[in-house]
Amino acid sequence: MCEVNGDEIILEKNQSICVRKGSRVRCSNPFDQPCEYVSVCVPAFTIDRVKREE
């Protein structure tokens, strides 16, 4: 499950999501089945660019 700007999005097997720059995002797996999370960042992720909440 991904929460993007307050909207919950349930992804199923072999689905993906594109999250736009500046979006507030939180991903989790509340289900019994394991899942794989892969993040592709363009431009590449750097700790200097991240906007983490406490």
C-alpha positions in Angstrom: 0.0 0.0 0.0 1.2 3.5 -0.8 -0.2 6.7 0.7 0.4 9.6 -1.7 -0.6 13.0 -0.5 -3.2 11.4 1.9 -4.7 9.1 -0.7 -4.3 5.3 -0.1 -3.4 3.3 -3.1 -3.5 -0.5 -3.0 -1.1 -2.0 -5.5 -1.5 -5.6 -6.6 1.1 -8.1 -8.0 3.1 -6.6 -10.9 1.7 -3.1 -10.5 3.8 0.0 -10.0 3.2 3.7 -9.2 4.8 6.9 -10.3 5.1 9.5 -7.5 5.8 13.0 -8.7 8.4 15.4 -7.2 7.2 17.1 -4.1 4.6 14.5 -3.2 4.2 13.2 0.3 4.6 9.5 0.2 4.6 6.6 2.7 4.7 2.9 1.6 3.9 -0.1 3.8 2.8 -3.7 3.6 -0.2 -4.3 5.9 -0.9 -7.7 4.3 0.2 -11.3 5.1 2.0 -11.9 1.8 5.6 -10.5 1.5 6.2 -7.9 -1.1 9.2 -6.3 -2.7 9.7 -2.5 -2.8 11.9 -1.0 -5.5 12.5 2.7 -5.7 13.8 4.4 -8.8 14.8 8.0 -8.3 15.4 10.5 -11.2 17.6 12.4 -10.5 19.4 9.9 -8.3 18.6 9.9 -4.6 20.9 11.8 -2.3 20.5 12.4 1.4 21.0 16.2 0.7 17.8 16.3 -1.4 15.5 14.2 0.8 12.7 15.9 2.8 12.0 13.5 5.7 9.5 14.1 8.4 10.3 13.4 12.1 
